[in-house]
């Protein structure tokens, strides 16, 4: 027996509200340069091997035969939304992450709801780790830790620190390996995928290229997943709804020349690597990390792009 996250339509709407309100209420200082949680050198990390699905160029992959149906179900006329930036309503906007070195103290984590699908501790979580939404928030409360010394990624879902760390689920990832979660196992994300590799990060803009797929959400998904996703978060068998792990790309003919160079870097990645359905949330909400160097007004120009400007890509069969 495997778990289905309680992501029915009502819960999806609630998650959508969290995306609009809670996701932005991060503790993280946007530049992530405090103490042992700085981002120095993260741009030089190997985030999975070159042949990993996250790093695969899908610009020449065939369109999915059900592309139009999937796009219509998410919203062909809906705008995409960069779910990251500087601040929103006075708080950092995006999903924060923590960078630690090999000497970081390992601490136990007690798992609750998905303990049987979680990688056991200990995890190298700093005492001052940034939690998505902050200590007083509800919502997903992700904690993401990259151990750059050991090339490991640790992610928690619904993490709390009250004496010790607890979470509803957690997953470890070897950044030098293509190993995925066991089939039907969740992670810190509903699709059983890692979160960090799909974030838009400002240091990537500085290099001039994003060389991986992005993470995005849809308010309704089907009871199924496509590799490398390993888990679903719906009880719906509607074949028009997107499964977890379904990949979309910005159409090659879409003209990006009028956008800023920052936005063109993001849009080129969406053409070359695309974006994967990773969780239930706001329709066409693309995830990124907060940073005080983002230009929010400039990022908002991406809202002019609609669902109809994308196409679903065939990367494998849907598993149920």
C-alpha positions in Angstrom: 0.0 0.0 0.0 1.4 3.4 -0.9 0.3 6.9 0.2 -1.6 9.4 -1.9 -1.1 12.9 -0.6 -4.4 14.4 0.3 -4.4 16.6 -2.7 -8.0 16.5 -3.8 -9.4 19.6 -5.5 -10.1 21.4 -2.3 -6.6 20.7 -1.0 -5.1 21.8 -4.3 -6.9 25.1 -3.9 -5.6 25.4 -0.4 -2.0 24.7 -1.7 -2.6 27.4 -4.3 -3.3 29.9 -1.6 -0.1 28.8 0.2 1.8 29.4 -3.0 0.4 32.9 -3.2 0.8 33.8 0.4 3.0 31.4 2.4 5.7 30.4 0.0 6.9 34.0 -0.1 7.2 34.3 3.7 10.7 32.9 3.9 13.2 33.6 6.6 16.1 33.4 4.1 18.2 36.5 3.5 17.9 36.7 -0.3 21.6 36.6 -1.0 22.0 33.6 1.3 25.4 34.7 2.6 25.0 34.4 6.3 27.4 32.2 8.3 27.3 28.5 7.3 24.4 28.9 4.9 26.1 30.9 2.2 25.7 30.2 -1.5 29.4 30.5 -2.4 30.5 28.0 -5.0 27.0 26.5 -5.5 27.3 27.4 -9.2 30.3 25.1 -9.5 28.5 22.1 -8.0 27.7 19.1 -10.2 23.9 18.9 -9.9 23.5 15.3 -11.1 25.3 13.8 -14.1 25.0 15.3 -17.5 22.7 12.5 -18.7 20.3 13.0 -15.8 16.7 13.8 -16.9 17.0 17.2 -15.3 20.0 18.1 -17.4 18.7 16.6 -20.7 18.1 18.8 -23.8 14.5 18.0 -24.8 14.3 20.6 -27.6 14.1 17.9 -30.3 11.9 15.4 -28.4 8.5 14.7 -30.0 5.5 16.5 -28.7 3.2 14.5 -26.5 0.2 13.2 -28.5 -2.1 14.6 -25.7 -0.3 17.9 -25.4 -3.3 20.0 -26.3 -5.5 18.3 -23.7 -2.9 18.6 -20.9 -2.4 22.3 -21.7 -6.1 23.0 -21.8 -6.6 21.3 -18.4 -4.0 23.5 -16.8 -5.1 26.6 -18.7 -4.2 27.5 -22.3 -5.1 31.2 -21.6 -3.6 31.4 -18.1 -0.3 33.2 -17.7 2.8 31.7 -16.4 3.9 33.0 -13.1 7.5 33.3 -11.8 7.0 32.2 -8.2 10.2 33.9 -7.0 11.9 37.2 -6.7 13.0 39.7 -4.1 10.2 40.3 -1.6 6.5 40.1 -1.6 4.4 41.7 1.1 7.6 42.5 2.9 9.1 39.0 2.9 11.6 37.1 0.6 9.8 35.5 -2.3 10.8 32.0 -3.3 12.0 28.6 -2.0 15.2 29.1 0.1 18.1 26.7 0.3 21.0 26.2 2.6 24.6 25.4 1.6 26.8 23.6 4.2 30.3 22.1 4.2 31.3 18.5 4.9 31.9 19.3 8.5 28.4 20.3 9.3 27.0 18.5 12.3 24.5 15.8 11.4 21.3 15.8 13.4 18.4 13.3 13.7 15.1 13.9 12.1 11.8 12.3 13.2 9.4 11.7 10.3 5.7 11.5 10.8 3.2 11.2 7.9 5.5 9.6 5.3 8.0 7.9 7.6 7.9 4.7 5.6 8.8 6.6 2.4 11.5 8.8 3.9 15.3 8.4 4.0 16.3 8.1 7.7 18.5 10.7 9.3 20.8 12.1 10.4 20.7 15.2 8.1 23.3 18.0 8.1 20.8 20.8 9.0 22.2 24.0 10.6 20.5 25.4 13.7 19.7 28.5 11.7 18.5 26.7 8.6 16.1 28.6 6.3 12.6 27.2 6.3 10.2 27.9 3.5 7.6 30.2 5.0 9.5 30.8 8.2 9.2 29.4 11.7 5.6 30.7 12.3 4.2 29.6 9.0 1.9 26.9 7.8 2.3 25.4 4.3 5.0 23.2 2.8 7.8 24.4 5.1 10.5 22.9 2.9 14.1 22.7 4.2 16.7 22.2 1.5 20.3 21.6 2.4 23.2 21.1 -0.1 26.3 19.5 1.4 28.8 20.8 -1.2 31.7 18.9 0.4 30.0 15.5 0.0 27.9 16.4 -3.1 24.7 15.5 -1.3 21.3 17.1 -1.3 18.9 16.8 1.6 15.3 17.9 1.5 12.5 18.0 4.1 8.7 18.5 3.7 6.8 20.2 6.5 9.9 20.6 8.7 9.7 22.0 12.2 12.4 22.6 14.8 11.2 22.3 18.4 14.1 21.0 20.4 14.9 18.6 17.5 13.9 18.4 13.9 10.7 16.8 12.7 9.2 16.6 9.2 6.4 14.8 7.4 8.9 13.4 4.8 12.5 13.6 3.8 14.8 12.5 1.0 18.5 12.3 0.3 20.1 12.7 -3.1 23.6 11.9 -4.3 24.4 14.7 -6.7 26.8 12.5 -8.6 24.2 9.7 -9.2 21.2 9.2 -11.4 19.5 7.1 -8.8 15.8 7.9 -8.2 13.3 7.2 -5.4 11.7 3.8 -5.2 8.6 3.5 -7.2 5.5 5.1 -5.4 7.7 6.9 -2.9 7.3 10.6 -2.3 10.1 12.9 -1.4 9.9 16.5 -0.1 7.9 17.1 -3.3 4.7 15.4 -4.3 6.2 13.9 -7.5 9.0 12.1 -5.6 11.4 14.5 -7.3 14.2 16.7 -5.8 13.3 20.3 -5.5 16.6 22.1 -5.7 17.6 21.1 -9.3 14.4 22.7 -10.6 14.8 26.1 -9.0 15.7 29.2 -11.0 18.7 30.7 -9.1 20.2 34.2 -9.6 23.7 32.9 -9.8 22.7 31.0 -12.9 21.7 34.2 -14.5 25.1 35.6 -13.7 26.7 32.7 -15.7 24.4 33.4 -18.6 22.8 30.0 -18.8 20.4 27.8 -17.0 21.4 24.2 -17.9 18.5 22.2 -16.4 14.8 21.8 -16.4 12.7 23.9 -14.1 10.0 22.9 -11.5 6.4 24.1 -11.8 3.0 23.3 -10.3 -0.5 22.7 -11.5 -3.7 23.0 -9.4 -5.1 19.6 -10.6 -3.1 16.5 -11.6 -3.9 13.0 -12.4 -3.2 9.8 -10.5 -0.1 8.9 -12.4 3.5 9.9 -13.0 6.2 9.8 -15.7 9.8 8.9 -15.0 11.9 10.4 -13.2 8.8 11.2 -11.0 7.9 8.3 -8.7 4.8 9.4 -6.9 1.4 11.0 -7.6 -0.7 13.3 -5.5 -4.2 12.9 -6.8 -7.1 10.3 -6.8 -8.4 11.6 -10.2 -8.2 9.2 -13.2 -9.0 12.0 -15.6 -6.6 11.4 -18.5 -6.8 15.1 -19.5 -5.0 16.1 -16.3 -1.2 16.2 -16.3 0.6 13.4 -14.4 3.6 14.2 -12.2 6.8 14.4 -14.1 5.1 15.5 -17.3 7.5 17.9 -19.2 6.6 21.0 -21.1 8.7 23.2 -23.2 8.3 26.7 -24.6 7.6 26.4 -28.3 10.7 26.9 -30.5 9.0 29.5 -32.6 8.0 31.7 -29.6 9.9 35.0 -30.1 11.8 36.0 -26.9 13.8 38.8 -28.5 11.7 41.6 -26.8 12.5 40.3 -23.3 15.4 41.3 -21.1 18.6 39.3 -21.1 17.7 37.9 -17.6 14.3 36.7 -18.9 15.8 35.4 -22.1 18.1 33.2 -20.1 15.1 31.7 -18.3 13.1 31.4 -21.6 16.0 29.7 -23.4 16.1 27.1 -20.7 12.4 26.6 -21.1 12.9 25.9 -24.8 15.9 23.6 -24.3 15.2 21.8 -21.0 11.6 22.6 -20.3 9.9 22.3 -17.0 8.4 19.4 -15.1 5.1 19.0 -13.1 6.4 18.6 -9.6 3.6 19.4 -7.2 0.0 20.6 -6.9 -0.2 24.4 -6.6 -0.8 27.5 -8.7 -1.2 26.8 -12.4 2.0 27.5 -14.4 3.8 28.6 -11.2 7.5 28.3 -11.9 9.7 27.9 -8.8 12.9 29.8 -8.0 15.0 30.9 -5.1 14.7 34.3 -3.5 17.4 36.8 -4.0 17.6 40.5 -3.5 19.3 41.0 -6.9 16.2 40.0 -8.8 14.3 42.7 -10.6 10.7 42.0 -9.8 9.3 44.3 -12.4 11.4 42.7 -15.0 10.4 39.2 -13.9 6.7 40.2 -14.1 7.1 40.6 -17.9 7.2 36.8 -18.0 3.5 36.9 -17.1 2.7 37.8 -20.7 3.5 34.2 -21.7 0.5 31.9 -21.7 0.0 28.2 -21.4 -0.8 28.0 -25.1 2.8 29.0 -25.8 4.0 25.6 -24.5 3.7 22.1 -25.6 3.9 18.9 -23.6 6.8 16.6 -24.5 6.8 12.8 -24.7 9.5 11.5 -22.3 7.9 8.2 -21.4 4.8 6.3 -20.5 2.4 7.3 -17.6 2.6 4.9 -14.7 -0.2 4.4 -12.3 
